[in-house]
């Protein structure tokens, strides 16, 4: 899977688009503590859709970063030509 590592503004991520979400767990308390202590250890995967970035993998990490008041996050930006079935596999790779 082709991607580029990039620091992005959290405000540029569409948090409402959950087309790639495969988990229903939304609780972030554990991640808030972890990210506050250690930072984000595994960068989320994002892909460009229209003018925004959407989350492929890392919904809870991004939500925890927002709760912590962070404005930027290091992310993996997937190539826009990545097929949907490969996106689902990226989400499963946690």
N, C-alpha and C positions, 0 to 999 in steps of 0.2 A: 504494500500500500504506500503510495507516494504522499509525502507531507512535508511541510516546511515548519520549522520551529520559529515561533514569533510571539512577542509580547503584545497582547491586545487589551484594549479598554473593555472592562466589564459592561459598560453601557452600550457597546457595539454588538453584544450577544443577545439574540432574541430568546428570552427566557420562557416565552409562552409556547414556542414551537417544540413539542415533545414527540415528534414523529419517530424519532429513533430511540425513545425511552423504552427499556425492556424491564425495568424494575418499578415497583410501586412504592418502595421505601422512600420517604421524603425527609425523614428525621436527619438533622445535621449536627446535633449537639456533639457527638463523638468526633466528627471531622473538624468542627470549630476548635476544639481543644487541640487536636493533632496539628492542624494547620497553624494555629497560633504558636505552638511550641516548635514545630519543625519546618513549616512552610509546606507548599504543595509538592509532594514527592513524585507524583505521577501526573504529568500534564494532561489536561483533557484534550479530546479530539473535537475539532470544530470543522464545519464546512460552510462555504459562502453560499447564501441563498438570497437572491435579489440584492438588496443593499446591506443586509445583516449577515451575521454569522449565526449558525444554528449549532446546537450541541448534538454530537454523535455519541460521545461517551464522556461522563464527568458531570452529570447534572447536580449531584450532591456536593461535589467539590466546589463547583462554581457558586452554588447557593451558600455554602459555608463561607466562601471568600467575600461574598456580598454582605453576609451578616457581620463579618469582621471589619467591614468598611474599606476593604481593599478596592482600588480603582483599576488595577491592571492584573493580568494573569499570564504566565507563560503557557502557551498552548501549541498543539500540533494542528496546523491548518491543512486539511486534506485537499488533494487535487479535486477541482470541481467535477471532473469526469468520473470520479469514483462511483461505481454502480451501487444501487441500493442494497443488493444482497451482500456486498462487501462491507457496507456500513453496519449492517446488523452484526456481522462477525466482529467488527471493531468493538461494538458495544458488549459483545460476549467475552472479550479478552481480559476482563478485569480479574 
